[in-house]
Amino acid sequence: MKNKKPINMPPNKSQYENCKIKQFDRALKLDSTEELKSLQIAYNTYGTLNKDKSNAVMVCHALTGDQYLIGHNPITNNGGWWELMVGSGKAVDTDKFFVICPNVLGGCAGTTGPSSLNPETARPYGLDFPVITISDMVRAQVMLLDYLGIDRLLTVMGGSMGGMQALCWAAEYPDRVAGCIPIASTWRHSAQNIAFHEVGRQAIMADLAWNKGNYYEKEQRPSAGLAVARMAAHITYMSEKTLTERFGRNLQDREKLGFGFDADFQIESYLRHQGISFVERYDANSYLYITRATDYYDLSAGHGSLSEAFEGTKTRFCVLSFDTDWLYTTQESRTLMRALNASKAHVSFADLSMDKGHDSFLLDCPEMFDMVSGFLSATMKSLDRGGNL
């Protein structure tokens, strides 16, 4: 019997405009010992690579991000997700730097993931896609960097899961990274982090439309489960102060309680909106795989200690945290800073005061912009003087 053509591929599958696609025909070996026989990476670049290829900055995106840093994002139909940080005259100045932003391995915005066609079956992978790690994501990015002919990054940076990738780059490929900027990130997932992700995964898998991951050729996707997963996660991205000041116990479009299970409160309506809008742009299986990758993440594993993971490194570090971030706390960033100091790395650290919680790294924070801009300039000058690397 002939294979049916998938009728329900992930949202916006056909909208990979304004980005580059690179197909690799050689295998990518994974931490699980499995390998992907074929790999496609979707990415964007901004700015111009200089003659000696010394001005390349890789920006790694967070859990549900993509390669659309600035300009029109065809998936969300909005602007890029980090236009406050990246662009002409911004902290990451595209007039000075060549900025690379790839969609991560396991994603659903053009890079190979569970929604991609398995070349062996001509059907979407689903749960046949191998389990991946943050290191696997970085390994794929190394292949992209090799393809671009760039031996060394001036800096690799990112917020949240993007910071995890940046730290993996520095730990596993120190000779290829002059600078590393992890923002609102961590060196390993805590039990609390894993717990929140497990709630989200269980919500997806409890949705009957999930069908053990085989929903791409069905009429329905597990939208309800994915929406609940997004709602639970979104709570962790905000501070209590933000929730209280923005919503409090205010009612939604009513003057008194409805004594039912509609959205009586504004916060309920807000979370439902976040869930509904999310399923329009993201794939449920990708959510399972990428959250699992972050749960497996632990830089100290296999090294004896966190400081040993960076022993002898010449990479410069700028570690930034936010005082109201309870997802990846300031204390975790301080632990990372102490380990880097113990490894005799060049490291600067700042705990920035913002009342918005974890998502502060995406918002207008002049102190963060100044720190990033200054670090990039200092790293470039160090290379000009023949320092570090």
N, C-alpha and C positions, 0 to 999 in steps of 0.2 A: 504494500500500500504506500502511496506517495506521501511524503511529509506534508502536513498542512502548513500553510503559510501563517506565521504568528499574526494574530489579529489584534493583540493587545500588548504591544511592546511598551516599555516604560514611557512615561509622559515626555513629550517633546523630543522623542528619539530622532526625529527627522530635522530638528532645529539646530544642528551643529554648525551654524554659520558663525562667522567672525572668529574662527579658531583654526588651528593647524592640527592635522592628523598624521601620525607616523606609525606605520605598520612594521613591526619587527618579525622576521620569520625564524629567528633563532629562539630556542627555548629559554624560559626564565625559571631558574631553580628557586624553590621556595623553602622557607624554614621547616615546613611540614614534611620535607623530602620529596614532595610531589613537584611537578613542573608544568608550566603552561607552554604548550608547543608553539603557540602563536600569541603575540602581544600587540595590542594597539594602544597608543597613548594620544589623548587629546590635550592640547596645550595652547597657551597664548604667549606671545612675546610682545614687549613694549620697549620703545627706545632703540638705540643702535649699539651694537657690539663694537667696542673700539678695536684698533689695529692689533694690539697685543692680547686681546680677549681677557682683559683684567678687570672689567667693570660689570661682570655678570652677577646679578642678584636673583636667587631663586626664592619665590614666595610659595610656601606650602599652605594649602587651605585646610580649614577645620572640617569637622565631621560631615556636615551636609553642604559644604561649599562646592565650588567648581573652579574652572579656569578663567572665568570672566572677572578679572580684577577691576577693570575700569571700562568705561564705554558701555554700549548696549549689551545687555545680557538677554539672549533670545529665549532662555529657559524661564526666567522670571518676568521678562519683558520690562525690566527696570534697569537702572544703572548698575555698574559693577559693585561688588560687595565691599571693596576697600578703597573707594575713591577718596576717602578722607586721608589715607596714608600714601597712596601711590598716584603718581601723575606728574605733569610738568610743574615744577616749582614746589612739589610736595616733599614730605620727609624722604620718601624713596623717589627721588627726582628722575623721571624718565628722560630728562634732557642730559643727565649725567650717566645714568645706569641702564644697562640692558636687563630688563626684568623678565624672568621666565616663570610662568605659573602653570603647572600640569594638573590635570584631573587625576586623582589618585587611583591606583590599582584597586579594583573592586567597586569603583564608582559607577555612576549611571549617566555621565555627561560626555560619553565618547570613549573613555578608556575602558579596556577590557574588564568586565565584571560579570556577575551572575546573569544579567539580562542580555549579555552578548551571545552571539551564535557560537556554539561549540563546533569547531571545524570537523570533528569526528562524527557528529550526528546531524548537523545542519539545523539544530534546534537550540533555543536558549539554554544555557548551562543550568539555570536553577541551582539546586543544591548539589549538582555535579561539579560546580565550581569549587576549587580547593580552598580550604580555610587559609587566610592570609594574615600577615603580621605587619606592624609598622615598618619593620626592617625590609619586608618584601616590597612595600610601597617605595621605599628609598632605593632599593635595588633596581626597580623599574626606572626610577628617575635618573640613576647613574647611566643606564642604557641611553636615555634621552640626551643626557649631557654629552656622552661619547659621540652620539650622532651629530650633535651641534658643534662638535670639535672644540669643546671647552674643557680644558684640563682642570681648572680650579675656579671655584666660585669666590667672588669677593665676599659674599655673605649669603647664608641661607637663613630664612626667618619665617615665622608664622605664629599665629595665635591658636591656643587650645591644642587640638590635634595637630595643627600645623607646627606648633612648637615641639611636639613629640618627634615629628619627622626631622625638624631642624637639629634636634639633639642627637638623633640617630645618625644623621649625616656626620656630625662632629665626632661622635664616638667611633663610628665604623669606617669613615673615610676622612680621617683628619688631614691628610695631605692634600685633599681636594677642597678644603673649606678654610678660608682665611678668617671669616667671622661667622658668628652664630647668635641669633636673637630669638630666644624663646619667650613668648609673651603670654601671660595668663595660662601657663602650661604646667607640666609636672614631669617628673622622671619615672614615675610608675603609677598605675591605677590603684587607688585605695579600695578597700572592701565596700565603702559607700558608693564609689564610682561604679564598681561592678554591679552592685545591687540595683542602682537606677537603670542601668542598661539591661539587666535581666528582666526587669518589669516591662520595659519596652519590647524586648524580644518576645516575651510570653504573650503580650497583647497581640502582636502580629501573628504568632503561630496559633493563637486561639481563634483567630478569624477564620471561619470555614472557607472563605474564598482564597485563603493562602494555599490550601491544597498541597501541603508539604513542599511548597516552593514552586509547584508546577501550575502557575496561573497565567502564564504569558499567552497561551492559546485558548484561554477561557474568556467568557464574556465579562467577568468581573475580576478586579484586583482586590487585595485585602486592604481596602482603603480605611475601613473602620479601625482595624488593628493598628495600622500605621499612624493614623491620626491620634489615637490614644498614646502611642509611643512618643510622638512628637510633643504632645501636651505635657506628659510627665517630664520629658527632658527639658522642655522650655522653662519649667519652673526653676530648674537648677541654674539657668543662665541669668536669672534676675536676682537682685537683692531683696531682702524683706522690706527695706525702706522704699525701694521703687514700687513694689507691689502695694504697700500701704498708702503711699502718697498718690499713686496713680489710680488705684482702684478702691482701696479700703473695703468697706462693706456696702458700697454704693450699689443701688439696684439698677438693672438694665431695662430701660424703656418702660418703667412701671413705677407706681407710687407706693405699692405695698406688695408683700410676699404673695406669690402665686399659689402656694401650697400644692406644688407639683414638682416635676423634674425637668421643666424647661429651665433656661438660663435666667434665674432670678437675679444673680449678681453680675456686675460688670466683668469681674475676673473670670467667671465661667464663660461668658460670651467671648471674651478675648482669647482664652485658651482654645475654645472650639474653633474660632476663626483661624488660629495658628495651625491647628491640626488639619482643617479642611484645605487650607491653601498649600500646606506642605505636600499633601498627597498628589497635588497636581504637577509637582516637579521632581518627585523623588521615587525611587524604587524600593519596595519593602525588603527584598532580598539583599540589596546593597546595604540597607540599614542593619540587617542582621550581621553581615560579614564585617562591616567596618566597625561596628560597636564591639564585636568579638576581637578584632585586631587591637583596639585600644585596651581592652581588658587584659590581653596577653602581654601588653607592653610593660617592661621593667628593665631599665638600663643597667641595674646592678646584677641581673641574672647572668650567670656564666663568667662574671668578672671577680667574684669574691666580695667586692664592695663597689659602691657608686664611684668613689674617687678613682679606683683602679680602672674603671671604664674610660677615663680620660687621662690616664697616666702618660706623661711625656708629651701631651698635646701642645701644639704651638698655635692652635686656634684661639682667637679672641672671643670672649663671650659678653653679651649684654643681656642680663636676666631681668625681666620686668614682670611684676605682679600687681594686683589691685587689692586694696585693703578690704573690700566688701565681697570679694570673690570667695564663695564657700564651696565651689566645685573643685577648683584647683587653688588651694589656699596659699597665702603668703608664706606660711610655715614650710610648705613643700618647696617653694622657691628658695627659701633660706637654706634648707637642707642641701639643695642642689648647689647653691653658691658656696657653702662650706666645703662640699666635696670637690668642687672645682679649685678652691683655694688649696685644699690638701694635695691636689694633683699638680699644684704650682702653675695653674693656668692663669692667663690674663683675664680677669673677670670684673665687670662692674654690675651693680645690682641696685634696683630702685623699686620700692613699694609705693605705687602711685595711689593717691587719694581720689577715688571716684565712688559715687553712691549708687552706681548702676549694676554692680555685681560682675559676673563673669563676662558678659557681653561688652564690657567697657572697652575691650580692645578694638571693637568695631566702631566705637563712637568718637566724638570730638574730644580728644584729650591732648591739649597743647604740650604738656610735659612729656607725654609719650612720644609725640612727634619730634620734639627737640632731642630727646635721648637717642632715638633711632637715627635722625639726621646726623647728629654729632658722632655717633658710633661709626656710621658708614664713612664719613669723612676721615676720621682718625684711622680706620682700617686701611683705607686707600692710601693715606699718607705713609702709613707704616710699610706698605708694600713698595711705595715709591722710594723709601729709604733702604729697602732691602731687608726690612725687619720681618719678624715672625716666620714667614714661610720662605 
